Amino acid sequence: MIEFFTIKEIVKHYKKENFKSKERFEYNQEISNILDEHSTNNIDIIVFLIGLVVLLISLLTMRHAYLCSKNYSLFARILNMIFGFFFTGLYMVTYFIKNGVMKNKC
């Protein structure tokens, strides 16, 4: 989920920079409006689709964290789920090292 927020901020920064560069140069107004509409819509759609994929992966990681921590206390289980949801990439890497490389099971 943190990855999604990072991508969203990068896109927001890109849009601001694109708008600033547009102000510096003189463009034909009709052509620049058409190009801006299409590029902004495409970027918004891409960010939305990435957000859906990231949300799905985060929810699956959270479910996996819940199932793999069945022997822990309730507090540790909830903390593990929250960590798995927000830091999906880091959780999956540590899970792979712990269970894939070292051959431990959940």
C-alpha positions as CSV (number, residue, x, y, z in Angstrom):
1,M,0.0,0.0,0.0
2,I,2.9,2.3,0.7
3,E,4.1,1.7,-2.9
4,F,0.7,2.9,-4.2
5,F,0.9,6.2,-2.2
6,T,4.4,6.7,-3.5
7,I,3.3,6.2,-7.1
8,K,0.3,8.5,-6.6
9,E,2.6,11.3,-5.3
10,I,5.0,10.8,-8.2
11,V,2.2,11.2,-10.7
12,K,0.9,14.2,-8.9
13,H,4.4,15.8,-9.1
14,Y,4.6,14.8,-12.8
15,K,1.3,16.6,-13.5
16,K,2.5,19.8,-11.7
17,E,5.8,19.7,-13.6
18,N,4.0,19.2,-16.9
19,F,1.7,22.1,-16.1
20,K,4.7,24.4,-15.3
21,S,6.5,23.4,-18.5
22,K,3.3,24.1,-20.5
23,E,3.3,27.7,-19.1
24,R,6.9,28.3,-20.2
25,F,6.3,27.7,-23.9
26,E,3.7,29.1,-26.2
27,Y,1.6,26.3,-27.7
28,N,-1.4,26.3,-30.0
29,Q,-4.2,26.3,-27.4
30,E,-6.5,23.8,-29.1
31,I,-3.7,21.2,-29.6
32,S,-2.4,21.6,-26.0
33,N,-5.9,21.2,-24.6
34,I,-6.6,18.0,-26.5
35,L,-3.2,16.5,-25.6
36,D,-3.6,17.5,-21.9
37,E,-7.1,16.0,-21.7
38,H,-6.0,12.6,-23.1
39,S,-2.7,12.4,-21.2
40,T,-4.4,13.3,-17.9
41,N,-7.2,10.8,-18.4
42,N,-4.7,8.1,-19.3
43,I,-2.6,8.8,-16.3
44,D,-5.6,8.8,-14.0
45,I,-6.8,5.5,-15.4
46,I,-3.4,3.9,-15.0
47,V,-3.1,5.2,-11.4
48,F,-6.6,3.8,-10.7
49,L,-5.7,0.4,-12.1
50,I,-2.4,0.3,-10.2
51,G,-4.3,1.2,-7.1
52,L,-6.7,-1.7,-7.6
53,V,-3.9,-4.2,-8.1
54,V,-2.0,-2.9,-5.1
55,L,-5.1,-3.1,-2.9
56,L,-5.7,-6.6,-4.0
57,I,-2.1,-7.7,-3.3
58,S,-2.2,-5.9,0.1
59,L,-5.4,-7.6,1.1
60,L,-4.0,-11.0,0.0
61,T,-0.9,-10.3,2.0
62,M,-2.9,-9.3,5.0
63,R,-4.9,-12.5,4.8
64,H,-1.7,-14.5,4.5
65,A,-0.3,-12.7,7.6
66,Y,-3.4,-13.5,9.5
67,L,-3.3,-17.2,8.5
68,C,0.4,-17.5,9.3
69,S,0.1,-16.0,12.7
70,K,-2.5,-18.3,14.1
71,N,-0.3,-19.3,17.1
72,Y,0.3,-15.7,18.2
73,S,-1.7,-13.6,20.6
74,L,-4.5,-11.4,19.3
75,F,-2.4,-8.2,19.5
76,A,0.6,-9.8,17.7
77,R,-1.8,-11.1,15.0
78,I,-3.4,-7.7,14.4
79,L,0.0,-6.0,14.4
80,N,1.2,-8.6,11.9
81,M,-1.8,-8.0,9.6
82,I,-1.4,-4.2,9.7
83,F,2.3,-4.6,8.9
84,G,1.4,-7.0,6.0
85,F,-1.2,-4.6,4.6
86,F,0.9,-1.4,4.7
87,F,4.3,-2.8,4.0
88,T,3.4,-5.5,1.5
89,G,6.7,-5.6,-0.4
90,L,8.8,-5.8,2.8
91,Y,6.5,-8.4,4.3
92,M,6.6,-10.6,1.2
93,V,10.4,-10.4,1.0
94,T,10.8,-11.4,4.7
95,Y,8.3,-14.2,4.3
96,F,10.2,-15.5,1.2
97,I,13.5,-15.4,3.2
98,K,12.0,-17.0,6.3
99,N,9.8,-19.6,4.6
100,G,11.2,-20.1,1.1
101,V,15.0,-20.0,1.7
102,M,15.1,-21.4,5.2
103,K,12.3,-23.9,4.5
104,N,10.2,-23.0,7.5
105,K,6.4,-23.3,7.3
106,C,3.7,-20.9,8.6
